[in-house]
Every structure is written in C-alpha cells, then in structure tokens.
Amino acid sequence: MHGLAGAGEGVGVERRDGMRDKILRFVAERGGAVTFVELERFLGADSQGDQVLASEDSAAVLLWSGMSAGFRAAIVELIGEELIAMHETRSLVYAIDGGGLDLPVARGRYRYVHPRWRPVVLDLGEAAYG
C-alpha cells in the first residue's frame, strides 16, 4: 500500500532486529488492527524520536511521526518483506486508543501541499502466513 524508503540507515542491526521481532509478535498476538499508539505504548521509549513515516502518494501525507530511527526502520522492513501490512482506518480508532497526529486527516489520494495525516492500522502480511 505504501512505498517506504530508507529502512535501516544508521540503525544497529541487532537493535533493529529485536524491535522487528517485538513488533511482529505484538501484531500477531493482538490479531492485527494495531495502531501506532498501541505500538508506542508497548515499545516504550525505544519507539520515540524525530523520524516520520510518509505515504508514497505524497510526502505531505504522514502515516506517523515522532518515531525513533529503529522503530521506523523496523516498520519499513516488515512491510517490505510483507510480514506486516498497513490498512487505512478511521481517526476514531486512534482517538479510542488515546492518540493520533494533530493534523487534518487526508481524504483521498491527493498530492497535498500542507501536511495531512492518514490513519492506518497494522495487520499481519501475506508472508507471515507462509
């Protein structure tokens, strides 16, 4: 669904792999539909940083922000390997989880000039079942 580049730049392989495993296990145990709020709560301080995850549709459409380099790299790799997949959801799902981005929600696949937020949830990808 989203092209996410720059997976492991400047991130220790061992640390990134540990986070990958934690994320994959958490998504599997929760049965999918996991928000970034839930993941941040689960991963704690290791997930916090200054990185953003943007949509391939438009660099102005953010999927999440405030991520550590390791957290972002792990998500990008898991998606690239089709172990997890992202699906759009409603901002209400994030509100229920107690978070979200303080941006207008992106409506449709436009090339926005000003930052927007596209709420997504994480599910197991096809490769996780194979």
N, C-alpha and C positions, 0 to 999 in steps of 0.2 A: 504494500500500500504506500509506503513512504521510502524514498531513497535517502539513506542516512550515511553520510561520508565521514571519514576521519576517525575510524574506530579506536585504534589503540595508541595514538600518538602521545608519547610522553608518559605512559602509564606502565607501571611494573607488571609484567606478565603474571606473576604469582598472585598479586593482589587483585588484578582484574579477573583472573580465573576463579578465585574464591568468590568474588562478587557475582560472577556469572552463575556459578553453581547455586548460590543463595537465592538469586532472582528466579532461576528456573524452578527450583524446588518450591519456592513460595507460590509462584503462579500455579504450579501443578497441585499443590496442597489446597489452594483456595478454589480450584476448579475453574480458573480463568476469571475474566471480567475484573481484573486488578487495576486499580488506578495508581497513578504516580504518587498520590498522597499516601496510599497504603504501603507502597514500596518504601517511600522515605521513612515512614514511621517504623517499618520493620528493619531497615538497614541502619537507621540512626545517623550519627554524624558523618559516617563514611560516604553518605549519599549527597552531602551538602557541598556546594561550590559555586562557581560562576559560569558554568557551561550551560548552553541552551541546546535543545533538540528541535530542529525546524523541519517543516514539511518540504518534500521535494517540489511541491506545487508552487511554493513561494517562500523565500527566506523570511518574509514578514509574518508567516503563519507559524507560530510556536506550538509545539506539542507539549513541551515542559521547559522550565528554566530553573536556575539555582542548583544545578547538578554538579557533582564532582566529576572530574575527568574520567575516573574509573567507573563510575555509575553510568555515565553517558557511553563510554566505550563498550561496556558490557551489554547495554541495551542494543547498541548498533550491531554488535557481533551476533547476538542471539537472534535478532531479526534477519540479519544477512544469512545466517545458517538455517533459517526457517524453524528454529526451535521455539520461538515465540512470534506472535503476530499482533499487530495493532489494529483495533477497530474503533471507528468513531462512536462516541456516546454523547449523552446529554450532559450539560454542565450541572444539572441537578444531581447526577451521580457523584460528582466531586463535592457539591455542597453537602450532601449527606455524609461524605467522608470527612468533611470539615476543612476543605481546602479548594484550591484552584488558582488560576492566574488572574490577576487584576487587569484584564484586557477584554475588549469586546470579543464575543465569540465569532469565529469565522463562519460565514454562511455560504456554502458552495465552494467551488474550485476556482476562485478568482486570484489574480495576481494583486494582492493588496499592497498598498504603499505604506500604510501605517500598521504597526504590529497588531495581530489578532491571535486569538487562542483557539486551537482545535482540540477539544477534549477527546481523549482516546483511552481505551482500556487495553490491557494486555491479556492475551489468551495463549494457550499452547499452540504452536505452529505445527504444520504437517510433519516436519522432520522429527518432532518429539514423539510422534506415534509410530514411527517406522523403525 
